[in-house]
Every structure is written in C-alpha cells, then in structure tokens.
Amino acid sequence: MEKPFQLKLIIRRVSATASLQWLSGAWQLFKKTPLLFMAMFLLTACLGFLLQLNQLTAIVWVFLNPFLTAGFYKAIVGVQHQQHVTVDWVFKPLAEPACRLILLTIGALKVLLFTPLISFQQQLLLPMSAAIESQSTADITITWQLLLLVALFALVFMLFAYAVAIAYFLKEHRILTVLQTSFIACWRNVAALLVFGLLSMALVLLTLPTFFIGLIVVLPLLNIAFFLSFNEVFALQVKSADDGILEV
C-alpha cells in the first residue's frame, strides 16, 4: 500500500489574526494543568543552562533539544486528549527509535546554520557600536549587512520553525522535505506569524515588573500557542465552518 505523502503536504493559509485564537486556545490548555507545563519549562530551561556551561555538554544539548521540544508537544496533545500527562513525558521521544535519526539531524543542521549567523552578528555589532560612540554618520555598508543578517535569521527560522513537529507528528523523515515544508508553511502564513511574534514580545515585556519571573507562565504559554499554530496551519483540526484555504 502506497504511503499517503499527499496528506503531509496540505498547508493551510490562515488569517493574520489567527494568532489571537492560538493564544486563547493555549491559555485554555494551560489552565487545565498549569503546574505540569511550568514544571516542564523549568526542567528544560535548567537542563539547557547546565549543559551549556561546558563546551562538551553543550554539544549534548544541541542534539537533546529537538527531543525535548517533541516531548513538550507530545504533552500538549496528551492534555488535549485528556490523558494523564506527567513531567517525564518531555523525555518520551528519546525512547522512540523511529524519530531518533531525523531529530538528531534537525539539531545538527540547526546549529550548523545558526553558528555562522551568530558569529556574523557579533562581528557586525563591533563597528556599529564604534559608529554610535563617535556619533558618526551610519555606514551604509553596515546598514545593508544588518538587513542581510535579519533576512538570513528569518530564513533559518522559517526552515526550522515547524521542523520538529513535522518530523515527529507527520512522520516525515526526509530532512529536505521537512525543511522545505516548514519554510512553505511560514511563508504562506508570514502575516499571522509576524503578529504572533509581536504579541509574544508584548507578553514577555509584561513580565518586566516581576523581574521576568512571569516567564515561567508566558514561555510555556507561547510554546503551546505555537504548537496550536502547527495544528491549524497543517489542517490537523479543520473546523467545519472554516473558510481557510488548503494548498499543496
């Protein structure tokens, strides 16, 4: 029997205001098990911080991060289906050999592409700081380099935004297809994702009075909302009265 790859390539174009529904739905899910999601976030954040203290263990974090992301998404699905979800669900993908190779590949490629961009960013900030301190006219070359840097970061983000979810839930194990599908999904819904990004920044800034302690609520909420965007963009839960556009 032929494998139905066609279902994986259906990408929905959503409205620019869809992010409001993602955040609203995320809040409803978060309220069901707030301690669970906060504990998962703190566990992942602490583990990431400790592993990145050393160059050798930082490599472990590079390959571990996609598995923890998939585990967090798996927990969201479990809560959606009213299953008994525990904190250890975040580690469940590590025990699933079917997704192991593709998630390791995603982690490696992500670092491979982001590392030169971060290095480029650091080299670019030095002349910019010098120009500001000397109050000289901004160099047009630096301006174009900054625009190029932003464009490259946006490109890499779109390649990997949905990569883990596509590989884990849609069972797509061809890395080029995973990256291409993630990019197309982001490109077709750039307005909705831009609004989501602005709303995310606003929510993060609201935690300033709490000295960012509120991030233990805001960041899990944003992760849930982003996974809900995956559900909607890839038409996993299409409403009967919805007028969304499905494209292959």
C-alpha positions as CSV (number, residue, x, y, z in Angstrom):
1,M,0.0,0.0,0.0
2,E,1.4,3.4,-1.0
3,K,2.2,5.8,1.8
4,P,-0.1,8.8,1.7
5,F,2.5,11.6,1.5
6,Q,-0.1,13.9,0.0
7,L,-1.7,14.4,3.4
8,K,1.6,15.8,4.7
9,L,1.9,18.5,2.1
10,I,-1.5,20.1,2.8
11,I,-0.7,23.5,4.2
12,R,-3.4,25.9,5.3
13,R,-3.2,29.7,4.8
14,V,-4.7,31.3,7.9
15,S,-5.7,34.9,8.6
16,A,-3.3,37.4,10.1
17,T,-5.4,37.5,13.3
18,A,-5.2,33.7,13.8
19,S,-2.5,34.2,16.4
20,L,-5.2,35.6,18.8
21,Q,-7.0,32.2,18.6
22,W,-3.7,30.3,19.1
23,L,-3.0,32.3,22.3
24,S,-6.6,32.0,23.5
25,G,-6.6,28.2,22.9
26,A,-3.2,27.9,24.6
27,W,-4.5,29.7,27.7
28,Q,-7.4,27.3,27.9
29,L,-5.0,24.3,27.7
30,F,-2.5,25.9,30.1
31,K,-5.2,26.4,32.7
32,K,-6.0,22.7,32.8
33,T,-2.5,21.7,34.0
34,P,-0.5,24.9,34.8
35,L,1.9,23.2,37.2
36,L,2.7,20.5,34.6
37,F,3.6,23.0,31.9
38,M,5.6,25.2,34.2
39,A,7.5,22.2,35.6
40,M,8.3,21.0,32.1
41,F,9.5,24.5,31.1
42,L,11.7,24.9,34.3
43,L,13.1,21.4,33.8
44,T,14.0,22.1,30.2
45,A,15.4,25.5,31.0
46,C,17.6,24.3,33.9
47,L,18.8,21.3,31.9
48,G,19.7,23.6,29.0
49,F,21.5,26.1,31.2
50,L,23.6,23.4,32.9
51,L,24.6,21.6,29.7
52,Q,25.7,24.9,28.0
53,L,28.1,25.7,30.8
54,N,30.7,23.4,29.2
55,Q,31.6,23.1,25.5
56,L,31.4,19.3,25.5
57,T,28.0,19.1,27.3
58,A,26.8,21.9,25.1
59,I,27.0,19.5,22.2
60,V,24.8,17.1,24.1
61,W,22.2,20.0,24.4
62,V,22.3,20.6,20.7
63,F,21.1,17.0,20.0
64,L,18.8,16.8,23.0
65,N,16.8,19.9,22.4
66,P,14.7,18.6,19.5
67,F,13.7,15.6,21.6
68,L,12.6,17.8,24.5
69,T,10.7,20.0,22.1
70,A,8.9,17.0,20.7
71,G,8.2,15.8,24.2
72,F,6.6,19.1,25.2
73,Y,4.4,19.0,22.1
74,K,3.5,15.4,22.9
75,A,2.4,16.5,26.4
76,I,0.2,19.2,24.8
77,V,-1.5,16.5,22.7
78,G,-1.9,14.4,25.8
79,V,-3.6,17.2,27.6
80,Q,-5.8,17.9,24.6
81,H,-7.0,14.2,24.7
82,Q,-7.4,14.4,28.5
83,Q,-4.7,11.8,29.1
84,H,-2.8,11.5,32.4
85,V,0.3,13.5,31.5
86,T,3.4,13.7,33.7
87,V,6.6,15.7,33.6
88,D,8.6,12.8,32.3
89,W,6.6,12.9,29.0
90,V,9.2,15.5,27.9
91,F,11.7,12.7,27.6
92,K,9.5,10.2,25.8
93,P,10.7,10.9,22.3
94,L,14.2,9.7,23.4
95,A,12.8,6.2,23.7
96,E,11.2,6.2,20.2
97,P,13.8,4.9,17.7
98,A,11.6,5.8,14.7
99,C,12.1,9.6,15.1
100,R,15.7,9.4,16.5
101,L,17.7,10.0,13.4
102,I,15.6,12.8,12.0
103,L,15.5,14.7,15.3
104,L,19.3,14.4,15.6
105,T,19.7,15.7,12.1
106,I,17.5,18.7,12.8
107,G,19.5,19.5,15.9
108,A,22.8,19.3,14.0
109,L,21.7,21.3,11.0
110,K,20.1,24.0,13.2
111,V,23.4,24.6,14.9
112,L,25.4,24.3,11.7
113,L,23.3,27.2,10.2
114,F,22.9,29.4,13.3
115,T,26.5,29.3,14.4
116,P,27.9,31.4,11.4
117,L,25.0,33.8,11.7
118,I,25.7,34.4,15.4
119,S,29.4,34.9,14.6
120,F,28.4,37.4,11.8
121,Q,26.2,39.2,14.2
122,Q,29.0,39.6,16.7
123,Q,31.4,40.9,14.1
124,L,28.7,43.4,12.8
125,L,27.9,44.8,16.3
126,L,31.5,46.0,16.9
127,P,31.7,48.6,14.1
128,M,28.1,49.6,14.8
129,S,29.0,50.3,18.5
130,A,32.0,52.3,17.4
131,A,29.9,54.4,15.0
132,I,27.4,55.2,17.7
133,E,30.0,56.2,20.2
134,S,31.8,58.5,17.8
135,Q,28.4,59.9,16.7
136,S,29.4,59.5,13.1
137,T,27.1,59.0,10.1
138,A,26.0,55.4,9.9
139,D,27.9,53.5,7.3
140,I,25.6,52.3,4.5
141,T,27.6,49.1,4.2
142,I,26.8,48.2,7.9
143,T,23.1,49.0,7.2
144,W,23.0,46.6,4.3
145,Q,24.8,44.0,6.3
146,L,22.3,44.4,9.2
147,L,19.4,43.9,6.8
148,L,21.1,40.9,5.3
149,L,21.6,39.4,8.8
150,V,17.9,39.9,9.7
151,A,16.9,38.3,6.4
152,L,19.2,35.3,7.0
153,F,17.9,34.8,10.6
154,A,14.3,34.9,9.3
155,L,15.2,32.4,6.6
156,V,16.8,29.9,9.0
157,F,13.9,30.4,11.5
158,M,11.4,29.5,8.8
159,L,13.3,26.4,7.8
160,F,13.2,25.1,11.4
161,A,10.1,26.7,12.9
162,Y,7.9,23.6,12.3
163,A,10.6,21.1,11.6
164,V,10.4,19.1,14.9
165,A,6.6,18.9,14.7
166,I,6.6,17.9,11.1
167,A,9.2,15.1,11.7
168,Y,7.6,13.8,14.9
169,F,3.8,14.1,14.2
170,L,3.6,13.9,10.4
171,K,6.3,11.1,10.5
172,E,8.3,12.8,7.7
173,H,11.9,11.6,7.9
174,R,13.3,13.2,4.8
175,I,15.2,16.2,6.1
176,L,15.0,18.3,2.9
177,T,11.2,17.7,2.8
178,V,10.9,18.7,6.5
179,L,12.8,21.9,6.0
180,Q,11.0,22.8,2.7
181,T,7.6,22.2,4.2
182,S,8.4,24.3,7.3
183,F,9.6,27.1,5.1
184,I,6.5,27.0,2.9
185,A,4.2,26.9,5.9
186,C,5.9,30.0,7.4
187,W,6.0,31.8,4.0
188,R,2.3,31.3,3.4
189,N,1.4,32.5,6.9
190,V,4.1,35.2,7.4
191,A,1.5,37.8,8.5
192,A,0.0,35.5,11.2
193,L,3.4,34.6,12.5
194,L,4.5,38.2,12.5
195,V,1.5,39.2,14.6
196,F,2.2,36.2,16.8
197,G,5.8,37.4,17.2
198,L,4.7,40.9,18.2
199,L,2.2,39.6,20.7
200,S,4.9,37.3,22.1
201,M,7.2,40.3,22.6
202,A,4.4,42.2,24.3
203,L,3.7,39.3,26.7
204,V,7.4,39.0,27.5
205,L,7.7,42.7,28.2
206,L,4.7,42.4,30.6
207,T,6.9,40.3,32.8
208,L,9.3,43.2,33.5
209,P,7.5,44.3,36.7
210,T,8.0,40.7,38.0
211,F,11.8,40.8,37.1
212,F,10.9,38.2,34.4
213,I,9.7,35.7,36.9
214,G,6.4,35.7,34.9
215,L,8.3,34.0,32.1
216,I,7.6,30.6,33.8
217,V,4.0,31.2,32.7
218,V,4.5,33.2,29.5
219,L,7.0,31.0,27.7
220,P,5.1,27.7,28.2
221,L,2.0,29.5,27.0
222,L,3.8,30.7,23.9
223,N,5.1,27.2,23.2
224,I,1.6,25.8,23.4
225,A,0.3,28.5,21.2
226,F,2.9,27.8,18.6
227,F,2.1,24.2,18.5
228,L,-1.6,25.1,18.1
229,S,-0.5,27.1,15.0
230,F,1.1,23.9,13.7
231,N,-2.3,22.1,14.2
232,E,-4.1,24.8,12.3
233,V,-1.6,25.5,9.5
234,F,-1.3,21.8,8.7
235,A,-5.0,21.3,8.8
236,L,-4.9,18.7,11.5
237,Q,-8.0,20.2,13.1
238,V,-10.0,22.0,10.5
239,K,-13.4,23.4,11.6
240,S,-16.4,22.5,9.6
241,A,-17.5,26.1,9.1
242,D,-14.0,27.4,8.4
243,D,-13.1,29.2,5.2
244,G,-9.4,28.6,5.3
245,I,-7.5,27.8,2.1
246,L,-5.8,24.5,1.8
247,E,-2.8,24.4,-0.6
248,V,-0.4,21.7,-1.7
